Amino acid sequence: MPDGGARPSRRASAGSGEATLDPDEGPYAEARRRADEKLAFVTKLGGYVLTVVIVRVFAGPFVAGLVAFFGGIGLVKQFAATFVAPRLRERWIEQEVRQRVSRDVQHEREALVAEHTRSLEELSAQVAHDIRNPIAAARSLVQQMGEDPSSPENVEFARVALEELVRVDRSISHLLRFARDEPFRPRPIRMVDALEASLETLRDRIARLHVQVERRFDGASEMTGDPDQLRRVFGNLIGNALDAMEEARTAAPALTLASGRNLAGTDVWVSIRDNGPGIDAATATRIFEPFFTSRSNGTGLGLAVTKKLVERHGGTIELHSIPGHGAEFVLTFPRRGPGSEATAQPA
């Protein structure tokens, strides 16, 4: 092998002593071929001129003119093939490629517009469905209350109507959070504080359901992030875990919260695990899609908003679940915040 690991420019063909071009030499071989063609043309041109001069001297101008005419035809053809044709070929190839690329870009743009239009249509239909049904139910209940104001069932009707209107309000609130870009205000925070704050907002419900909460915090897990958005992320995930365990009537419901850093110290991770019914594979593949929900009273936007906020921090969220054995959400965030534009270094 050549010194320094340099690749040889030629290699021997198998079973013969012939040297063949390395594949990387293709452009150089083409350049040499063109140079050889030009050199051949110049040589032929010199021979042509010399022939015409000799014929003129010994045979006269008339014969020299005939030789110059017929010999010039072949010379012009070779000139065109050597100098003109390659340039025209390259220019036409470039024009054809440009036209095809332009057509492909236009087709791709049209496909994206069509896909965006379909997405908007589906979004509008789903929003209309999620809002219209609860409103229709509430209106029907209010009408019944108006037809018989003294009915003892009116208290129950009012309660159900209020629940339906609360559902509408929740759907609109989630939709607005999903659709708009909220202000992102990163600052140095402790992940433990964000998790504890989220637990505090759900303390009464945790106590009512007798949920055993276990904390496995490996240090404070400092990072740069938006405290309000992270509390909302953890609140959504903890609230969903409580919903799942409550609906499944999980015996001895338990919630485990854990956090720490990766070995390199560049990322902070959080785990939120429950011992509820778990999530089947078909649902797990769509759980972060907007408006997808497996619950009768869900909006289908809670986890979509959660994923959006996690990604706004430059992080990732993953679901690990086996039906019947609970579910675990694992979130990973860069300590310095999204990208390299973090405004502060965590302590």
Protein Blocks (a to p, Z undefined) as FASTA:
>chain_A
ZZhhiacfbdcdehiabdcddfklmmmmmmmmmmmmmmmmmmmmmmmmmmmmmmmmmnoj
klmmmmmmmmmmmmmmmmmmmmmmmmmmmmmmmmmmmmmmmmmmmmmmmmmmmmmmmmmm
mmmmmmmmmmmmmmmmmmmmmmmmmmmmmbcklmmmmmmmmmmmmmmmmmmmmmmmmmpc
cddddddddfklmmmmmmmmmmmmmmmnopacddddebjhpadddfklmmmmmmmmmmmm
mmmmmmnopghiaddddddddfkopaccdddddfbebjafklmmmmmpghiafbfkbghl
mmmmmmmmmmmnopacdddddehiapaddddddfkbgajlbfbdcZZ
